[in-house]
């Protein structure tokens, strides 16, 4: 199993990323202790030069971590055919106890890396690099998260066995179990779609206020993360059902498959990007209080928020299109059904 090209790529990316970040920790500690832009000492000049190299390498490493999340899910879906009973990525991730923890840790790494990249971008716009201590302090906190995710991923791939009978998604999302995913599927579709409409509307209202006033970036970041969670719940409880046109099939992974036009990628990529950019806007906004970032930070925040709003809007538009084109009447006589069906009962 380890010699699958995608698995080798994922393991190498995690190994290189972990080693790069871990090797940067001693330098980060040195920066936290000794950084002083007012000093013209040789030590300070050497640190300033090295920050360019370290930051550039870390940007490449963390961008690869962002991409590895997509590759991990894609590979899990593609490998389903290798395991008896597996129909999609759910079966592959259920082959051993490390599958879903690896996915959750990769999502955590995705947002942690996105936050650090945003912090690094804002810091680079100040002539005196005012956030350098914050940036390298965050790097020290990020190192064990990356190492933990890499270790769990390695344990997952080492534990893959072709003779294991995997559970299919119908078992996990059928309503006959008591796991978290089943509880998500048990949420009423009306409630899930109403909550989605409410949170997306709230995000748009907060975003418009941020763009007009230049304030509220942190509030928008919190709202974005809440919208991310509510959107995932809506995918499980309602959106996926409209895609499959089967009222009891709630799998959030089968929508990634070719027979459904890979529509899951069209949903998840804008959603993840929107949440990450919303988080970036929240990171940029407090930096506006720093004199050297007084102009750059609000500009970055507005750009992140505007792009994030576009991502959430795209997610919402695709959701409406999927419901409109579906032949399934999941919420009969509801206002949403009447609107999307042109008023026909």
N, C-alpha and C positions, 0 to 999 in steps of 0.2 A: 504493500500500500504506500509506503514512504517514497517509492520511486515514481509516483505519478507526477508529471511536470508541474501541475498547479500546487501540489503539496510541497514539492521542493522549493518552488518560488515563495510560498508563504513562510516556510521555515527559514529560508535564507533572509527574507525581509525582516522577520522578527528577530533573528539572531543578530543581523547587522544593526538593526535599530537599537536593540538592547545594549549591544557592546558600545555603540557610538554614544548613547546617552549615559551609560555607566562610566565610560572613560571621560566624559565631560563633567562628571560630578565633582572631582577634586578641583578642577578649574572653577567651577561654580562656587565652591566653598571659599576659594581664594578670592574671588570677586566680592563675595559677601563680606569678607573680613577686611579687604585692603583697597577696594575701589574708591578713588578720590580724583575727580576730574580737575580739581584745583591744583593737584600735584603735577609737577613736571619731571618726576623721577623716572629713571630708566625702567623700573618695575611697572609703573603705571602705564608708560608708553607701550611696554611689551604686552600688557593685558589688553589695552585698547586695540592693538593690532590683532591679537589672538581672537578677540570677540568677533571680528569679521569672519574669520575662518570657521569658528565654532558655530556661529549663527547660520552661516550658509550651509554647512554640513547637516545641521539639525533640521533646517527647513526641508532639505531633500529627504532626510530620514522620515520625518513626520508626515510629509506628503505621501510617501510610500505606505505609511501606516493607514492613512485615509483610504488609499486605493485597495489595500489588502482586505478591508471589510467587504467590499464588493466581490473581490476574487474568492474570499472564503465562502460566502453565500452561494456564489455561482458554482463553485467546486462541489459544495455539499449537495446541491441539486443535481449536478451532473453525475455524481457518484452513486446516486440512489439505485441505479440499475445493478450495482455490484452486490447489493444486500437483499436477501430474501425478505419480502414483506414491506420493503421501503418503496414508497411511491414518489417521494419528493425529498427535499432537504430535511424535513422533520424526521424521516426514517434514518437518514444518515447521521443526524445529530443525536439520535437516540441509541446508536449502536453501543455506546458506553456512557459512563456518567460524566464525561468531560465535554461532551458536545455542546450542549446549551450553555454551560458556564463559559466556554470559549467564546461563543457568540456574544454573550452579555458583556464579557470583558473587552471584546473588540469594539463594541458600541461605546463602552466607557472610554477606551483609548481614542476612539474617533473624536469624541467631544473634547477630551483633554488635549489632544494634539491640535484640534482646531482652535481651542482657547489659547494655547501657547503660541501658535502661529499668528493669531490676531495680536497678542501682546507684543510679540517680536516686531510685527509690522508697525504698530503704533510707536514703539520705542525707537525704531530706525528713522522716524520722521522728526525726531528732536535732535537738534545739533549737539546737545550735551548728553544724549542717551539717558534721559532721566529715570527710565524704568528698568535699567540694567540689573539692579539688585532684585527687583520684583521678578524679573524674567528668569534669572538664574535660581532664585528661590523656588519658583514654580517648576523649574527643570529638575531640581532635587526631589520635589514631591512626585514628579511624573516618572522618574526612574523606576521605583518599585512597581508602579502600575504596569509599565511596559514589560518589566521582567516577569511579573506574575502572569500577565496575559500570554507571554511567550512560553512560559513553563506549562501552563494549562493546555495551550494549543499543542505543544509537543506531546504531552500525556495523552491527549485525544487522538492524535495521529498514530502514536505508538500502540494505542489500544484498539485500533480498527482491525476487525477480524471478519473475513468473508463468510465464515460459517455461522455467524450470529444471525438469529432471526430478529429483524428490526420491527418496531411498531410503526404502523402507517399513520398518516395524519388523521384519518377517520377515527382512530382510537383516541388520539389526544384531544380532538376537538368535537367529539360526538355527544358530550353531555353525560357520559357514563362514568367519568372519572372525577377526581376531586383536585386536580392540579390547577395551577394558576391559569394556564391557557384555557382550560375548560370553563373557568369562572368568567373569563373575558368573553368567550363565545356565548355564555348564558345571558349576557346583558341584552335587553330588548333592543331590536334594531331601531325602533323609534327613538329610544333614549340615546342611543349611540350617535345617531345622525343629528338629533337635536343638540346634543352636547358639542358635536363637531361644528355645526353651523354657528353656535353661540361663541365658541372659543375663536374660530377663524374671524368672525365679525369683530370680536373684541381686539384681536391682534391687529386687524386693519385700522380700527379706530385709534388704538394706542400708537401704531406706526405713523398715521397721519399727523397726530399731535407731535410726535418726535420730529418728523420732517419739518413741521411748521415752526416749532419752538426751539428745536435743538436740545431739548431736555427730555428726560424719561427713558434713556437708553437702557438703564438697568431694569426698569419695569418691563420694557419690551422684551428683554432677554428672558426674564422669568416667564412672561406670557408665552414666549416662543417654546420654551421647554415644556410648559403645560400643554400647549397646542400639539407638540410632538407626541406626548403620551396619549392625549385624547384621540389623535389621528390614528395611532396604532390600534387603539381599542376599537375605533370605528371600522378599521380594515377587517379586524377579526369578527366583529359582531354583525356587520352589515355589508360593507363594500364588497368583500370577497364573495359573499353569497350571491350578489347581483352578477358578479363575473361568471360564476359557475352555473347560475340559474338552478341551483339546488338548495333548498331552504335549510338543510342540515349540514352543509359542507362549509366550514368556517376557516379553512387552512389559509394562513397568510403567506405561505410559501409556494403553493401550487400556481398562484397567479404569475409566478416568475417563469413558468414553463412555456414552451413554444406553442402548445395547443391553445393557449390563451393569449397568444400574441406578445408574450413577455411583458404584458401590461403592468406587472408588478414593478418593473424597473422604472416605468414612467410615473408611478406613484411614489416609490420610495426615494429615488434620487432627488427630486425636488423637495421632498419632505425633510430628508436629512440635511440637505444643503441649506434650506430655509432655517432650520433650528440652529445649525452651526453658525450661520451668519447673524442670526438674532443674538446668539451668545457673544459673538465678536463685537456687535454693536454695544452690548452691555459692558464689555471690557474697555472699549474705546471711550465711552462717555465720561467716566471719572477722571481720565487723563487730561481732560480739557482744563482742569484746575491748575495744571503745570504750565508755567509761562511759555516754555519752548514748544509746547504742544497745544497752545490755546487756539490756534487756527487749524492745525492738522487733525487733531482728535475729533472735533465736531464734524469735519468733512468726512473722515473715515466712518464715523458712526452713521451719518446720514446715508452714505453709500451702502454700508452693510444692511441697514434697516430697509432701505428701498429694495435691494436685491432679495432680502429675506421675504418681504411682502410679496414680491413677484413669485417666489417659490411656493409660498403658502397659497397664493391665488391660483397657481398652476395646479397644485394638488387638489384644490377645491373644484376647479374646472374639470379636471379629469374624472373626479368622483361623480360629478353631475352627469358627465357624458356616459360613464359606465352604467349609471342607474337608468338614464334615458334610453340607452340602446338595448337594455336587458329586457327579455320577455318574461322575467319573473315579477310577479306582483307580491312583494314581500310585506308591504304596509298598505293594505287595501283601503281605499277611501281616505287616506291621509292627505293633508294639504300638499305635501311634497309629491305624492303620487299623482294628484290631480294636476299639478303644475306641469310635471314632466310628461304627462300623458295628454297634454293639451285640453284638459277639462273633461276627458272621457272617463267614465267610471269603469 
